[in-house]
Amino acid sequence: MKFLISFLSLILVLVFLGGCSGTASINDNPPDYIKDLVIYREGYDAVVIYFVLADENGQETTADGSLNLKITLKGFPGEGQILVKEFSGNFKKEDFALAKVGSGAYERERIIYNFGRFKYSHRYDPSWQFPWTVSLTVKTGGKILRAEEKFF
């Protein structure tokens, strides 16, 4: 719980810049890996999910490609994996945004792809059941990039 509170305070507010006036300065080198897959609770029954791509030098970047995001949880014994949410689709470099994340001394600008806010049924609430597994697969430039996070 302390980790969750610390994490939430670090990612307190996700602010989008409408129109991103500095798009010319956004890196578009080919991505080498998924630098971050971030999920945090927003409101009573929803989460926000975004990811960050990085080039071979570790610099945040953008890309064109396709993706699959899957949220599952391990059910009670005998239930197996329960699918909470799944999303597949294509994305373009223009879908990434320069955004401020964090607060105070931890505030910084990041280049993110935001899935937005997902509402969920309380039957799947990770705070009283089992942790979610959030899996992301990105296909871009002939590469397949993967990331996975647990969410409690």
Secondary structure by P-SEA (a helix, b strand, c coil): caaaaaaaaaacbbbbccccccccccccccccccccbbbbbccccbbbbbbbbbccccccccccccbbbbbbbbccccccccccccccccccccccccccccccccbbbbbcccccbbbbcccccccccbbbbbbbbbbcccbbbbbbbbcc
